[in-house]
C-alpha cells in the first residue's frame, strides 16, 4: 500500500488547479468535461505521486498527465456514437423475443391445419430446399401441381394466421425455419 502524498506535493498540486482547469477547458471546450478531465488527472497523479521526481517540474508533469488522459478519452470515444435522445439506438434495437416465439406458436398451429399434401409440399420446397422438379418427382405429380400445392399452402397459412397475403409469410430462411420446426 502506498503512502499519502507529502504535504508539499499536496500544496503544489492545489496551486496548479486553476492552470489545470484552464488547460483542460482549452482542450475540451466544455466546463463539465474539463472538470472531469482535471479530476481524472488529479486521481492519476495522486495514485502515482511517488513516481514524481521532487526536483522536476510538477506543472509539466501534471499537464502531461492531463493531456494523456484527454488523448485516451478521445481514442476511447472514437468508436462511440453520441445518442442523447436515443434516436440511433431506436434504429438498431432488436425486437423482443416474445413476439417471435408467439409467431412460431401461431405458425405451428396454422401448419397443423394444412392438408397433408400441402404440408409435404412446403416441407420439401421451403424447408428442405428441393426444386419444384425434384419435389414433383418425389411426390409423383406434375411440376405445376407441386407449384400449385405450395401456393395454396402459403395462401391457406396466410388466411389462418390472419395475414393480408402469403407474401407476409416469406420464402426465405425465416419461413424455412418455421416449416422445419413445425414438422
N, C-alpha and C positions, 0 to 999 in steps of 0.2 A: 504494500500500500504506500502510495506516495504521500509526502508531507504537504501541508498547505504552503502556498507561495509566501515568500518573505514579505514583511510589511512594506519594504521599499518597492518591491515588484508591484504589489497591490496599489500603492500610491501612484507610481509612474503610469500604471495601466489606467487608473481612474482619470489622470490628467489627459490621457490620449482620447478619451471618449468623444469629445466634440470633433476632433480630427477624423477619427474612425467613422463617425456618423456622416460627416461631410463627404468623405471619400466613398462610402457605401452609397450615399444618395446620388453621387455623380455617376456611379456605375449602374444603379438600378432605376433611377429617375422616379422612385416611389418611396415615400416616407416609411410605410409599413414594411416593405421589402428591405429597405435599408436597415431598419431596426432589427429585423430577423437576421440579416447578414452580420451585423455587428455582434449580436448575441451569439451567433454560431462561432464567429471568430474569437470572441472572448472565452467561450467554453473550450475551444481547442487550445487556446493559449493557457488557460487555467489548468487543463489536464496535462499539458506538456511544458509547464513552466520551467522544469528542471533542464530542458534542452536549450533554454535561452542562455547564451554566454553573457555573464554580467558586464563584460567590458565592450559588448557590441551595442548596436543601435536598436532599442526596443521599438521605436516608432517604425523603422524599416521592417523589423521582424513582424510586427502586428499588421502592417499594410500588406505584407506578403501573404500572411495567413488569410487576411480578409479577401485579397484578390484571388487566391487559390480557391477559397470557399465559393466565391462568386462564379468562377470558371467551372467548378464542379457542378454547381447548380444549373448553369446553362447547359452543360453536357447532359445532365440528367433530364432536363426539361425538353431537350431537343426532340425526343421521341414521344412527348406527351402532347395532348390536344387540350386547349382551353375550351371548356364547355360549361360555362357558368349556368346557363339556363337549361341544360340537359337536351338541347336540340340534337346535337351529334349523337349522344348516347341513345336517344329515341330512334335514330335511324339504324343503329347497329344492334339493337336489342333483339333478343331471341324470344319467340313465343313460348309461353308456358307449356310444359309437357302435358298437363291435364287435358287440354282440348285435343291434342294429338292422340292421347290414349282413348278419349271418348270417341273420336272419329274412327279409330280402329274397331272399337266395340260395335259402333253403328255399321261399319263396313262388313264386319263378320256376320252380323245378324242379317244384313241385306243379302250377302253372298249365299247364306244358307237357304234363302228363299228361291234361288235361281233353279231352273230346270237342270237336270244332270248334264245334258249335252252343252248347255251354256257354261256351266262351271268348268267342264272339261276344256272347252274352247279357250276360256280365259286363262286357265292354268297353263295350257300348252303354249299359247301365244304370249300372254302377259308375263307369267312367272318364269316359265322355262325358256322363253326366248326362241322357240321354234318359229320358222317361217310359216306362212299360211299353207304353202305347198306341203311342207313336212307334216304339219298338223293334220291336214286333209288326208294325207296318205295314211297316217296312223289311225285315223278315225274311219277310214273307208268311205269318205264322202268327197264331193267336188270342192275345189278351192273356193268357189263362190258361196257354197253352203257354209264353209268354215268362216269366211268373212262375214256372212250374214249372222251366224251364231255369235261371233264376237261383238258385232254391232248391236244385236238385240240384247245380249247380256249386259253391255255397258249402259244401254238405254234403260233397261229394267233396274239396274243398280241405281242409276240416277233418279229414277222415279221413286223407288223405295226409300232412298236416302233424302228425298225432298230437294234435290238439286235441279237447277234450271236446265242443265244439259249434261250429257255424258262427258263432254269436254272438261267439266269440273273434276271428274274422277282422275283424268290424266292417263297418259300412256307411258310415262317414264318410270324411273326407279321407285318412286313413292307408291304408285299403283301396283307395281310388281311386288313390292314388299307386302302390301295389303293382301294381294292374291296368295302369296306364299304362306303368310301367317294365317290366313283364313282357312286354308285347306287342312 
